[in-house]
Amino acid sequence: MNNYEQYFNWPVVHLQHFYSYFALAAVTALYLVIKSDSKHKLELFFLSFYLLTGNINDILTIKIPGFSFFEIQPIRFIYLLLLFFIIRKTLLSKEKQSLSLNKTTPWFIVLLYAYVLLLFISVIANITHMGLPQGLKVMLDAAAFLILLTSLRLMADKASYDLIGKSIIIGAVVSSVVSLAQLSIDPYFLRIGDQRVAFGSLLRSNGIFSTEYFNSYYLIIAITWTLITVKKNGLKIVLVLLFSLGVLSTFQRMSWIILVLVLVTYFVFIKKAAIEKLLLVGLTGLALILSISIFYYQDIMNSTMVKERLSETIEGRQGYYTMVLDNIGENPVFGYGDLKNEVYYTNLLRITHDRDRATATTGDLHSGYFSAMFLYGIPAFVCFTMFVLLAVFYYSRSFNENLYFVIPFLVSILYLIGNLTNTFLFLKYVSVLYAIHIGIGMGINKIREQTISED
């Protein structure tokens, strides 16, 4: 939990503004639940509220004096609520559902369970220097990922999934508007979290999130829901344009690439749109961006985005990856457990000359795959990588049967590519969204199988 109170000294950031938005989000979530045919209204109300409020809902965290490890965070409440849901569906229901692996279980789920098992073993092996509280936190986060995925799969209720999609789209509208306001009106408008420079005096837009990349990936996921579930073409175009502008305002390089890949994948491989039309739209957008960039050329060339992000050297991410490969041989099976160890400290201090980075106070290894290897060992890295790849493959074969599968397919691509330069294991907001959508995909498949068996 960050010390967000420090930001409320900014002229347009006041705690009551956030509480007002939380109240509005709660009313919106209640309205969506009442209007929905969801069979799981209690769980969906809290999940909808969580999705509508980004991760600024961390402000609602309740700290217990002297027990910081047991602070009550909104996401932990969601985990607990969904855990009770799983118990109810598997143990207390008349129609008990099984959680055991069988011959119909997708291989990516098998690899996920193997990865979590190896993670647990690694934490236990490294518990001496990690400390019990940190070790338990890592294991609980991994278990929480499984809880999210499993509970969404057990729901097997399209109305509930539709409600989740509507919540994400509405939240994305709010985040896009806030992002554009931060870019054009006041950079500190409802800003909480990072203050990273785009160019000149402009800050990267966080929207209703603590970082620009949480914001951009959330908006891209909202685009996938819009493309598949919004029926009116006019509204679809407006929403996709709004969300795309929100993504551009974050000045996050990888999210720009993923946005293009998602749109191209959808229009070329799913909608089979004419290449000529796509090229025309793409060239028009590129010409517009280049025209605007002319007026800010000097600011852009002197910006941190160009100097630090577009020019990778040994002082950047390549150095982190080389460090992992050079040192994993010392602990190939169990890894190092966490980033607070002598190997990480010595090498990061050499690479970055930044003590905060070396002590893992800020930053990480900027790759989910290299992080899995360094933290939990080579076997865990293999399982994590195969889990991500096989999830993409699984849904790529399914959306021809049901267009709804396009959503987890595109979100899987986002997670696959996003982990190349960012770390999204079980500790980040993006991983929460990924678990939700993987669970939705499996739930939709379960509905399809039930329909086939009934016919």
N, C-alpha and C positions, 0 to 999 in steps of 0.2 A: 504494500500500500504506500503510494507516494504521499508526501506532505503537501497536499494540494492547497492547503490554506495559504501558503506563501503567494499564490497567484492572485488572491482576491484583493490585492492592493491595486491591481490594474483598473483603470477607469471604468471599463465596461464589463468587468467580471465581478459578479457579486453572488454569494452563496444562494440568496433567495431566488435568483434567476434560474438556477439549476433545480431547486426544489419545485419551482413553478412548472418547469418542464417535466420533472418526474411526475407531478400530479396530472399534467396533460397526457403523458404517456400511459399512466395507469388507467385513466378514463378511456383512452383509445384502445388499450388492450382489453378492457372490460367490454367495450362496444363490439370489438371484433369477435370476442368469445361468445357473447350473447347472440350475435348474428350468425355465428358459425354452427354447423352441424357436428362439430367435433365431439367425439365420445369421451374426451379427456380434458374437460374444461378447466379444472383446477390447475393441472400441470401446464396447460397451454396458456393460461392467464399469466403466470409468472415467467414462463419462457418468452411470451410475447413482450412483456414489459422489459425483460432483459435485452432482447434484440432491438427494441425501440430506443433504448437509452445508451447504445454503444458501450464503451467501457468507462464513460464518465460516471456510471452508477457505482464505481468504486468509492465515490463520496459517501455512499450509504453504508459503508463498512462500519461495523460496530466493534470497537476495540475493548477487550477485557483487560483492565489494568493488571500488569504482572504476568499476563498470559498472551503475549503477542502472537504466538503460534496458533492460538485458537480463536483469533479474531473472526468475526462472522461477516464474510463477504457475500455479496449477492450471488456470485457464481457458485459458492460453496453451498448456499441455501438451495440453489437449483439442483446441484448434485445430490444433496440429501433427499429432496423431494422426489427426484427421479429414481433414486435407490429404493425408496418405499414403493414406488410404482412398480419396479421390477419384482420386488418381493411379493407384492399383491398379485401380479400377473402370473408368477411362476409357482408360488407356494400356497397362496390363499384363495386363488380363483378355482371355481369348479372345473373350468377348462384350462388346466395347468399347461403352460408352455415350457418347453425344454430349452436350456441354454447350452447344452452339450454339443460338441462338434460332431458332425456326421458326414456322410458321403456327399450331401448336398451343400455343405458349408463352402462358400467361396474360398479359394486359396489365399486371397489377400487377408482374410480374417484369420486364417491359420498362422500366417506370417506375423500378423499383428500380435496375436497371443504369444507367439514365440519371442517377439521383440520385448514385450512387457515382462515376460518371464526372465529373459536375460538382463533386462534393466534392473529387476528386483535383485537378482544374484549379484550384479555389479555393485549396487548400493550396499548390500550386506558385506561384500568383500572390501569395500572402501569406507565402511561406516566409522572406522577409527578416526580418520582425519576429516571426514565430512561432518561428523557429529550426528547424534540421533535425531534432533529436530529437523535438520535439513534433509537427512535421509528419508525420514517419514514423509516429508513434504513432497519429495520427488516421487515416491511410490504412490502417495495419495493422488497426485496429479495424473499419473498413468492410469490408476484405477478409475478416476473420474472420467477420463477419456472413454474408457470402456463402458462406463455407466451411461454416458450420453448416447453413444452409438447403439448400445443394446436397448435402451428405453425407447429410442425413436424407431428402432426396428420392430419392437414388440407392439407399438401402437398400431401399425398397419392400418392407418385410417387416413384416407386422402383428404378429408375435410380438415383434419389437424395439420397436415402438411401444407395445405393451401393457406391456412391461417399463419403459419410460419412464414411463408412466402410474402403474404401481404404485410406482415410486421416488418420484414426486411426492406421491402419496397418503401413503405412509409418512413421508416428510419433513415433510408438512403435519401429521400427527398429532403428531410430535415438536415442531414449531414451535408448534402450538396449545397443547400442554401447557406448554411453556416460557413462552409468552405469558401464559397464565392464572396461572402461578406468579409471573411478574414483576408482574402486576397485583394479586394477592391475598396473596402470601407475602412476597416480597422483590423490590423493583424492580431489584436488581442481580444477580438469579439468572441466571447464565450470560449476562450482558449484555456485549456488545462493540459499540462504536460509539456512536450518538447517545444522548443523555440528554434527550430533549425532554419537557417537562411536559405532562400531559393536563389535570389540574386538582388543586388542593390539593397534596398531597405525592406524588401518583401520577404515574409516568412512562408514556409511551406504550410499548407492548410491541413489542420488536424480534424476539422469538422467536430463531431461529437465524440472524438477519440483522443487518447493521450499521445498518439504518434501519427505521422502522416501515412505510414504504410498500413496500419490497421484501417485507417479511413479509406485508402484507395482500394484495398482488397475487399472490404465490405461493399463498396460501391460496385465493384466488378461483379461480385456475387449477386447484388441486386439487379444488375443488368441481365444476368442469366435468367433470373426469375421473371423479369419483365418480358424478355424475348419469348419465353415459353408460355407464360400464364396470362399475359394481358392480351385481350382479344381485339380491342379497338386499335387500328393501325396508327391513327393520329396521336392517341395517348401514348402508345408504345414509342413512337419516334421522339416525342417530347421528353419522356422519361429517360430514354437511352442517351439523348443529347445532354440532358441535365446531369446525369450521373457521369457521363464521359468528361464533361467540363469539371466536375468535382474531382475526378481522377487526375486530370491534367493539372489542377491547381495544387496538387500535393507535391509536384516536381520530384516524384519518386520514379527513378529510371526503370526499375524492373516492373513496376505496376503499369507503366506505359506500354512496355513490351507485351505483358500479359493481356492487357486490354485489347491490343491489336490482334493477338493470337486468338483470343476468345471470339471476337467479332468475325474474324476471317474463318475460323473453324465453323461457326454457326452458319454464316451466309454461304460459304463455299461447299462444305461437306454435309450440312444438314438441310438447309433451304435450297441448295443447288442454284444459287443466284448467278446471273451472268457475270463473268469475269470483267467484261467491259464496263459494266455499271459500277462494280466495286473499284476498279482502277480510277474511274472518273471521280467517285466520291473521295477516294484516298488522296488523289492528286490535288483535289480542291482543298481538302483539309490541310495537306502539307503546304500548299501555297499560302493559305491563311496564316499558318504558324510562322512560316518564313517571313511573311510580310510584317507581322507583329514583332518578330525578333529583331528586325532591322532597327527599330526605335530603341531597343534595349541592348544593342550589340555589346557595348563596352561593359555594361553591368553584368551581362551574361558571361562574357569571357573572363571577368574578374571574380565571378561567383565561386562559392565553395562547391557548388554542384559540378562545375567544370573542372576545377582544380583538384578536387578530392574524389569525385564520383566517376567522372568520365576518363580519368587518366590513372589507371591502376599501375602501381609499382610494387617493388618488394616491401615498401613501407605500408602497403595496403593489404587487401584480402589474400593475394597470392602468398604473402608472407605467413598468414595464419594457416593456410592449407599446407604449406610446406612444413611448418612447425609440427602440425599433426602427424604428417607422414614420417617425419624424422624421429618422432618420439613415441609413436604408438608401439613400436617394437619392444619397448621396455615393459608394457602392460597390454599385450595384444588381446588377451581373452576378456579381462574385466574392465579395461580402460582406467581412467583416473577418477571417476565418480562425480567430480564437480570441477569448477574452474579455479577454486581457491586452493591451489597447490603450488609447490615450488617450481615445477616444470613450466606451468602456464605463466607464473609470475616472471620468471627469468626471461623466457622467450618473448612474451608480450612487451616487457619493458625494453628489450633490445629492438623489437620491431617498431613499436609506437612511441617510445620515450615518454609514455604517459602512465603515471603511477595509478591513476584511477582505472585505466584499462587493464593494467597488469594485475591489480587486485580484484578484478571482476566487479568493481563498483559500478562501472558503466561498460556497455558493449558486450559482445560475445564473439564467437568464431565466424559469424556471418555465413553459416551454411548448416542446414539441418543435418545433412549427410556427414560432413566432417565432424559436427558436434556429436552425433550418435557414435561415431568411431572413437573420438577422443574420450568422451564421457563413459561409454559403456562397453567398448571393445569392438573388435572386428566382427565377431559373430552377430552382435546386435546391429552393427552397421549394415551387414548383409540383409538381415531380416527386415530392418526398417526400409531400406531401399527397395527391396522386392515387394514389400507391403504397398508402398506408394505406387510403384510401377504396375503391379497387378490390379490395383483398384482402378487405374485408368483403363487398362485393358478390359476389365470386367464390364465396365459401363459403356465402353466403346462398342461392345457387341450387343448391347441391350437396347439402345435408344431407337433402333429400327423397329423394335416391337412396341415401344411405348415412348412417346416424345418426352414424357416426364423424366425419363432417365437422362436426358440431356443435361439437366441441372446438376446432379452429382458428377456426371462426366466432366463438365466444364469446371466445376469446383475442384475436382481431382487434378485437372491440368494445372489450375492455379496453385494448388498445394505442391504439386510436383516441381513446377518451375520456381515458385517462390522460395522453396527450400534451397535452391542453388546458391542464393546470396543472402538469405536471412535464415534465422534459426526458428522454426516453428515445430517444436517437438510437442510436449504436452503442457507447456508452461505459458503459451501465448494465446491471445484472443482469436487469432486466425485458426488455431488448432481446434478451438471450441466450435467454430463455424464448420470446419471440416468434419468433425465427428458428427455433428448434427446432420449434415448432408449425406454422409456415408450411410448413416442410420436410415434416413429417408429413402435412399435408393434401395436398401435391402427391404424396407417395409413395403415399398411399391412392388418389388419383385414378389414378396409374399402374397400381396393382394392378387397379383397376376396369376400366381400358382393356384390360389384358392379358387379363382374364377374358372381356371381351366379344369380343375378337379370337379367342380360343381356341374360344369357342362358335360 
